[in-house]
Structures are given as structure tokens and as C-alpha cells.
Amino acid sequence: MGILYGAGAVLIAFSLLLPHPSGSNDPAIFAIAGTAGLVCLALLVAGSHLPDLALQLVIALGSALIALCVYFAGQPGVYGFMFVWVVLASAFFFPGRPTLLQVVWLLAVDAAALYSIPSSGFSPLTRLLLTAIVVGTTAAVVSWLSEATNRRVEASESRARTDPLTGVANRRWLDEEMARELAWAQRHGTPLCAAIIDIDDLKLFNDEHGHLAGDRLLVSAVTAWREVIRPSDFIARVGGDEFMLLMPDCSAESGKAVLARVQTATPDGTTCSAGLALWDGAETSVDLLHRADQALYTAKESGGDRSALLAES
């Protein structure tokens, strides 16, 4: 937006150096160019800190300055096409209702300017209708492109952070969530449990039923587990048949209760084992996951279909 204001300031000032209508109010137009230049500098310096409402007011100011240029020039001339820049900025940053309001405001100030100057060539109504078609089409197209781009970006980020088979978080997302949960637990002094869940004998299941059946088993198991864990719990796939479960604000006893529900919900004909670790208040995420893995090993060595707690580092 700052760049657009700067381009407008340069264009308006440059127009005064070129042959232009003798009846124009050059000092007033030059003052508008100066105002646009100051807004440009302000946006480049502090624009990223402005709230949305302030940015919308800045966009509305752009429409008003362009309309004033038209008025002081005494004819639509070269200034009216800059309304497209206004719509580009608005539709890119504020698709939807805010952009519609900007278009309505733009047409209102443009109408005020057109009906205040002598009519030559096309009538003010014709010029206003043509402007409405141009800016309306521009706003619609840019809004659509902006929303489509946002959807693609969100979908791409989602694919980069989730496991494509089960739909739960992957290791990358888990690392981000672990950092947040450890910081929260340390700041507020709340307990945090981490568990690693492993489906027992998945390799044997794959050998007997095929890998596609194994994939279906993983999906059905995760679906069942998500129905019995707490809403605040976070599950991620960290290996072929291993899943990490983060349980914020959760004591060891509560963690064991959650894992008991997970084991009960595991699809019929299969079992799972789990290793549980309670954060000691100082260890890193790597150490916490290592202890949960040690607890899982203990559960596996005990025959599987059970959970083990490793509560102390």
C-alpha cells in the first residue's frame, strides 16, 4: 500500500510537468501529491503495526485524494484510472464486505467529483457506470484470487504438518506443539504427560493380511483413539505404527486413565502398548520423549497389550 501511494505521488507530480489542461489547479494537485508522499513514508515505516481499521481508512483516503485530483484538474483525465490501484489494495488485503464498502465509497467520491466539473465527452453518469464496471470486476477477480491463494497456502501447510495416511499431526507439527506445551507447563506450573502408543505385532498383521489392511487398521485405530482422548490432548504419528500423545495439564494417574481408554478403544482383534512419562519440570522435549520410549519398551517386554509409567527422569 505504501508503494502504491508512492507511485501515485510520483505520477501526480509528474503529470504537472507534462502538458496538461490550463484550467487545472496545479498548487492543489501538487499538495495532493505531497500528501500521498507523506502517507507513503508513514506506511513504509509503520504500516505493519497499523490495525485493520486504520488500513481501511488509508485505502478510503486514497479514493478521496484521487477524486480531489479529478476535481482540481477540471476533468477526469489521467487520474481516474488510479481507482484501480485502490481496489487492488483493498481486495487483496480485505476481501469481502470491507472491499464492497470501499467500492461504494470510491464511486461516491468519484460521482461527487464528476458532477462538480464541466461535462465534456461522456456524461458523468456514463463515466461513473464505466468506472463501476472496471473497479467492480477488478475487486471480484482480486478477491477470488486472494481467497484461492490463501486456500492453497493453507492446504499446503496442512499437508506439510499432517500425516497423509491417518490425518493426525506429523513429527514436524509435534515438535512445534511440544515446544509450546513445555513452555506453557513451565510458565504455569501445570503437569504434562507424554505417551508413545504402539500397535502390537503390526508387522505380523501386515504379513498375514497385507499392507493395505495394515493401513486401514492404523486409520481405524487412530479414529477410535481420537474419540476417547481429551479434547486438549494432541496426537501425532511419529513412526510406522508409533503415535505420540501429549496430555497437557494431566497428572500421571489421569494419563494412565486416558491410555486405558485408548487400549479399550483399539479395534477388535488387535492390541496396543503404551509408554507414559510425566514431565519432571526441567527436562527437554527430547528427554521426555526418550523416557516415554523407555516406558513403551518396558510395556512391550512385559508382553504387550499394556501401558507402563516412567515418571521420574
N, C-alpha and C positions, 0 to 999 in steps of 0.2 A: 504493500500500500504506500509505503514511503517512496519507493521507486516510481510508482505511478504519479504521485504528487510532484516529484521532482521532474518527471518527464513533462507533466502538464505545465509546470512553471517555466521550463525551458521553451516549450512550444509557444506559450502565450507571449513570452518576452520576444522570441524570435519573430513572431508574426508582426510585431510592431516595427521591426527592422525591414520587413519586406513591404512592397507596395500593398496598401490596404485602403479601405474607404476613408475619404477625407472627413466624413462626419463622425467618425468614431471618437470616443472619449479616451485618448491614449493614456493620460495620467491615471485614470481609474482602472483601466485594463492593466497597466504596469503595477499598480498597487495590488491587484488580484494575483498577478504573477509572484510578487513578493510574499504575499500571504501564503500561497501554495508552497513556495520555497521554505518558509518557516515551518509549515506543517510537515513538509518532507523531513527536515532536520529533526524535528521533535519525534517523528515516528521512527526514524532510524536510530535515535538514541534511546528512546524509552518505549517504543511501540510494543515490545514483547511483554511489558509489565502492565499494559492497559487492560482493563476488564472489557468484556464483550460489548457492553452498552456503550462505552467510550469509543470503541472502534466503529460501532454502527453510527454514532454521531459524526465521526470523522468522515465516513462514507457519505452521509447525508450532506455534510458541509461541502464535499466535492461537487455534488449536484448543484448546490446553491451557487458556488463560485462559477461553475460553467454557465449557468443561467445568467449570472451577472455579466459575464463576458459577452454573451449574446446580446444582452440589453445595451451595454455600453458601446458595443460595435455597431449597433443600429440595424443589424441583420444577422440571420443565423450563421452565415459564413462558414469558417473552418472550425469554429469552436464546438458546435453541436455534436460532432462525432465523438468527442471525449466522453459523452454519456456512456458509451460502450465500455470505457475503462471502469467507470463507476460500477456498472453491472457486473463486470468480470470480477472485481474485488469482492463485491457483496455476495455473489452466487458461489464463489469459491470458499469463502470463509463462513458464510451464513446461508446455506441452502434452506429453502422452505419459506415459512411465513416472514422472517426478517427481510429476506430478499424481495418478497412481494411488496412489503411496505416501502422498501427503498425504491422500487419501480414506480409505485404510486406517487411518492414524494417527488421523484425525478420528473414525472410527467406533469405534476402540479407546478413546479417551479419553471419548467420549460414552457408550459402554457402561459404563465404569468409574463415571461419574457417575450414570447412570440406575439402576444396580444398587446404588448406595450410598445412595439416598434412598428414603423410603417411597413405595410404588406407589399411585397414585390414578388412576382413569380407565383409560386404555390401559395395558397391561402394558409393562414396559421393553423386551421383545422387539419388541412391535408398534411402539413409538416408534422403536426402533433401525432396524427394517426400513423404516419410512416415511422416516426421515432418510436412509437409504442410497439409496432411490429418488430422493429430491429432489436430494441432492448429486451422486449419480452421473449423473443426467440433466443437471444444470447443468454438470458437468465435461465431459461429452461434447459438449454443444452449444457451450460456450465454446471448447473446444479446436478443434472443427471450424471455428467462425467465425474463430478466430485464424489457423489454418493457411490457410483460404481467403483471408483478407485479406492475409496475407503473400505468397501466390502471386500475387494480383492486383497487389500493390505491386511485386514482383519483375518480373512481366511488363511492367508499365507502365514501370519503369526500364529494362528491356531494350529496349523499343520506342523509348524516348527516346534511347538510346545506340547503336542499330544502324541500319544502312541497311536499309529494308524489302525491297528487291529482292534484294540479294546476301547479306544476313545478316552482313556484316562491320561493323566499327565505323564510326560516322559522324564528322563533324568535331568534334562536342562531345566524344565519347569520345577522339578523337585528341588534342585539346588537353590533356585530363587526363593521358593517357599520356605525352605529350611532356614535360610538366612533371615527372612522376615520373622518366622516363628521364634527362632532363638533370640532375636533382638527383643521381641515383644515379651517373651518369658523372662528375660533378664531384667528388662525395664520395670515390669510389673510384679516380679517375684512369683509367677504362677508356674505350676508344674507342666512338663511337656514329656509326652511319651512317644517313642518311635518304635515301630514294629516292622519286621520283614516277614511276609507271608509267602509260603512256597507250596505249590500243589504237589502232593506226594506222588511219586512214580509217574510223572508226566511222560518221561521218555518211554517207559513200558507201555503206557496208554497209546502213545503215538505209534509204537511198533506194532501194536495189536489192531488199532483202528485207523491208522493213517494220520498224517499231519493236519489234514483239513478238519478231521474230527477233533484233533487236539486244539486247533484254533477255535473251533466252536465251543469247546469246553472252557477255554480261557475267557471267551466273551461272556458265556452264561455265568461263569463263576464271578467275574467282576460285576456283572449286572446284579447278581444276588447279593454280593457283599455291599454294594453301594446302598442297598435298601435297608441294611441293618446297622451301618455305621452312623455316627452322629453327623448332623449337618455341618458341623465345624471341622470334621475330620477331612484329611487330604490324602488321597490315594494316588500312587504313581507306579508305573511299570518300570522296573529297573533291570530286568533281565528276561530271559525266555519265559520262565514260569515263576519269577520272583516279583513281588509287589511290595512297595514301601507304604506304610500307613503312618501319617503324622497325626497325633492326637493332642491338640493344644488344650491347656487348662485341664489336664487329665492326670489323675493320680495313678499309681501302679495298679491299685485294685480296680479302678474304673477301666483302665486299659485292658486288664485281663477279662473283664466283663464284655468289653467290645469284641475282643478276639474270640471269646466263647460264642458270641452270636455269629461271628464270621465263619467259624468252623461248622456251626449248625446249619448255616445257610448254604454251605458248599454243595453243589449239585450231587444228587444221589449217585452212588457208585464210585465217588471219589472223595478224598480227604485232603486236608491241608495241614501244614505245620506252621508255627509262627514263633518268632523270637522277639521278645519285648525288652526294651531298655528305657529306664527313667532318667531323663537328663539330670546330671549332677549339679547344674548351676554354673559350670565354668568350662566344660569341655567343648571342643569344636564339633561342628556337624559331622566331620569325618570320624571322630572318635565315637560319637553317639551311634552312627550307622555301623561302625565296627562292632560295638558291643551288642547291638541288635542282631548282627550277623552271627556273633558268637552264641547268642542265646538260641538262634534258629538251629545252629549246628548241634547244640545240646538237645533240642527237641527232636531233631532228626535221628540222633544217636540213640535216643530213648525209644525209637520205634515208629516215630511219625504220628500223625493224627493227634497232635497235642501242641501246647504252647509252653514256652519256658521264659522265665523272667531273669534278666541280668540287670539288677537295679543299681549296682554300685560299680564305679569305674576303678 
